[in-house]
C-alpha cells in the first residue's frame, strides 16, 4: 500500500482474534463501511420524542452514505436501502454492524451473502469498535438534533438530507486534513488511479 494511503487511513480493529481483536487496514473506499441504528432524542411538535435513525459511514473517506429516519426500521427496509446504495456507490468488501436484532436477521444475512459482501459485528457492549459512525452520530446530535424543532417525521428527514449534503460536501473534517469527505474522496480516487498506473 502507498505510504500516503497508509498514513491517512490507519488501522481499525474488531473482535475475533485470540486477544479479542482483528486488525483491519483500510485501503480503499470499498473496503469497510459501518452501519448503525440509533434512537435519538428530537423535539417533534414541541414534544421530546425518540427518533429512529439509521446511518452508514465509509471508513476510508468518512462519507455519510445513508441517513434515514422511520418510526421503525426493519431488516427488509435495510435491504432496500442497501440495494440502492450498492447500485450508486458500489459494493463494499465488508459492512460492520452492532448487535441489533435487525442486523442479524436471516433476510439481511442472505442478501449480503448473495451480494458477496461480508457482514461483521462488533463485540457486544463495545460501541467504540464502530467509532467512526458513533462519532458521526455525535456530530449529528450536536449540530442538528439538539438545535432544531421538527414539525413532523418528514420534516426531520428533510433536515437529515440537508445535514448529509452539508456534512459530505462542505463540512471540513479534521481527520481528513480539513477537507470535506467529498473532496477527500475525489483526491483519494485520483491518487489511487495514479498509483495503479505507476510501474
C-alpha positions in Angstrom: 0.0 0.0 0.0 1.3 3.5 -0.8 2.8 5.4 2.2 0.4 8.3 1.8 -2.5 6.0 1.9 -1.4 4.1 5.0 -0.7 7.3 6.8 -4.1 8.8 6.1 -6.3 5.7 6.6 -4.7 4.0 9.5 -5.7 0.8 11.2 -9.0 -0.4 12.6 -9.9 -3.2 14.9 -12.8 -5.6 15.5 -13.5 -8.7 17.6 -12.4 -12.1 16.5 -8.7 -12.9 17.1 -7.1 -14.7 20.1 -6.7 -11.4 22.0 -10.2 -10.3 21.1 -9.3 -8.0 18.2 -8.6 -8.4 14.5 -6.5 -5.6 12.9 -8.0 -4.2 9.7 -6.1 -2.0 7.3 -8.5 0.0 5.2 -7.1 0.8 1.8 -9.9 2.0 -0.4 -13.5 3.5 -0.2 -14.9 0.0 -0.9 -13.1 -1.8 1.9 -15.2 -1.2 5.0 -18.5 0.6 5.8 -20.1 1.0 9.2 -23.8 0.7 9.7 -25.7 1.7 12.9 -29.2 2.4 14.0 -29.7 4.8 17.0 -32.7 6.1 18.9 -32.0 9.9 19.1 -33.9 12.5 21.1 -35.6 15.0 18.9 -38.2 17.7 19.5 -41.2 16.9 17.3 -44.2 19.3 17.6 -42.9 20.7 20.8 -42.5 17.3 22.5 -39.3 15.4 23.2 -39.5 12.1 21.3 -37.1 9.4 20.3 -36.5 9.2 16.6 -35.0 6.0 15.0 -32.2 7.0 12.6 -30.1 4.6 10.6 -26.8 5.7 9.1 -23.9 4.3 7.1 -20.3 5.8 7.0 -17.5 4.8 4.7 -14.4 4.3 6.8 -11.8 5.4 4.2 -13.5 8.7 3.3 -15.8 9.4 6.3 -18.6 9.9 3.8 -22.1 9.5 5.1 -23.8 7.3 2.5 -27.2 6.8 4.2 -29.1 8.8 6.8 -32.8 7.8 7.2 -35.4 8.1 9.9 -38.6 6.0 10.2 -40.9 5.0 13.0 -39.5 1.5 12.8 -36.5 0.3 10.7 -36.9 -3.4 9.8 -34.4 -5.7 8.1 -36.5 -5.5 4.8 -36.1 -1.7 5.0 -32.3 -2.1 5.4 -32.1 -4.5 2.4 -33.9 -2.0 0.2 -31.6 0.8 1.2 -28.5 -1.3 0.7 -29.7 -2.4 -2.7 -29.9 1.2 -3.8 -26.6 2.0 -2.1 -24.7 -0.7 -3.8 -26.0 0.5 -7.2 -25.0 4.1 -6.6 -21.7 3.7 -4.6 -20.6 0.1 -5.3 -20.4 -2.9 -3.1 -18.0 -2.8 -0.2 -15.9 -5.8 0.8 -17.4 -5.6 4.3 -20.1 -3.9 6.4 -19.7 -3.8 10.2 -22.8 -3.7 12.4 -23.6 -3.5 16.1 -25.5 -6.4 17.6 -29.1 -5.2 17.0 -31.6 -7.9 16.0 -32.4 -6.2 12.7 -28.8 -6.6 11.7 -28.7 -10.3 12.5 -31.9 -11.2 10.6 -31.9 -14.0 8.1 -33.2 -11.7 5.3 -30.3 -9.3 5.7 -27.7 -12.1 6.1 -28.9 -13.8 3.0 -28.9 -10.6 1.0 -25.3 -9.7 1.9 -24.2 -13.3 1.1 -25.8 -13.1 -2.3 -24.1 -9.8 -2.9 -20.7 -11.2 -1.9 -20.4 -8.6 1.0 -19.0 -9.9 4.3 -21.0 -9.0 7.4 -19.0 -8.2 10.6 -20.2 -7.5 14.1 -18.7 -5.5 16.9 -18.1 -7.1 20.3 -21.3 -6.7 22.5 -21.1 -3.6 24.7 -18.1 -2.2 22.7 -19.5 0.7 20.6 -16.0 2.1 20.3 -15.3 -0.6 17.7 -17.7 1.3 15.5 -16.1 4.5 16.5 -16.4 6.4 13.2 -20.2 6.1 13.0 -20.6 6.8 16.7 -18.6 10.0 16.1 -20.8 10.8 13.2 -24.0 10.4 15.3 -22.4 12.6 17.9 -21.9 15.4 15.4 -25.5 14.9 14.1 -26.8 15.2 17.6 -24.7 18.3 18.5 -25.1 20.1 15.2 -28.7 19.3 14.2 -30.9 17.2 16.6 -30.2 19.3 19.7 -30.6 22.6 17.8 -33.8 22.3 15.9 -37.6 21.7 16.4 -39.1 19.4 13.8 -42.8 19.6 12.8 -43.1 16.0 11.5 -41.1 12.9 10.7 -40.9 14.2 7.1 -39.6 17.5 8.3 -36.9 15.6 10.3 -36.0 13.6 7.2 -35.7 16.8 5.2 -33.3 18.2 7.8 -31.3 15.0 7.8 -31.0 15.2 4.0 -29.7 18.8 4.3 -27.3 17.7 7.0 -26.0 14.8 4.9 -25.3 17.2 2.0 -23.5 19.7 4.2 -21.5 17.0 6.0 -20.3 15.3 2.9 -19.7 18.3 0.7 -19.0 21.4 2.8 -18.1 20.5 6.4 -14.3 20.3 7.0 -13.1 17.1 8.7 -10.0 17.2 11.0 -9.1 13.6 10.2 -9.1 14.4 6.5 -6.7 17.3 6.8 -9.5 19.9 6.9 -11.2 18.6 3.7 -14.8 17.6 3.3 -15.4 13.8 2.6 -16.4 14.5 -1.0 -13.2 16.4 -1.8 -11.1 13.8 0.1 -12.8 11.0 -1.8 -12.1 12.7 -5.2 -8.4 13.2 -4.2 -8.1 9.7 -3.0 -9.6 8.3 -6.2 -7.1 10.4 -8.3 -4.2 9.2 -6.2 -5.2 5.6 -6.4 -5.6 5.8 -10.1 -2.1 7.3 -10.4 -0.6 4.7 -8.2 -2.2 2.0 -10.3 -0.5 3.4 -13.4 2.9 3.6 -11.8 5.2 0.7 -12.8 
